[in-house]
Amino acid sequence: MGSVAEEIGYGVLAAYSGRGIGSAIIRYATEVSNAFVLCAWVSDKNRASERCFEKNGFDKLAAKEQRMMSSGNALHDFFYWVKVIR
C-alpha cells in the first residue's frame, strides 16, 4: 500500500520551457507513484507551472503560503495543487 500523499516538484531551464518537459515529468510522477494523492506548491508568479499542473488534472486549492522564490528576496503566494490518482 502506498502513502496517502506525495509532494512533487520540478524545474525546467528557460531554454527548454514550452516543450512539454514539465508535463512529461508530472505524467511520469503520476504513473510511478504509489500514493493516493499528488500535491505541489506553485508560485502564483509561475504561470507556466500553473498551466502545466492544470493541464495534467491538478486542482488549485485556496490554501496558500507566502514563500521566497529562489531568484530574489520578494515574498510570493504559493498555492496548493492536488490530484487524486488512485
Beta strands, then each sheet from edge to edge (+ up, - down):
strand 1: 5-7
strand 2: 37-43
strand 3: 59-68
strand 4: 75-84
sheet 1: 1+ 2+ 4- 3+
end
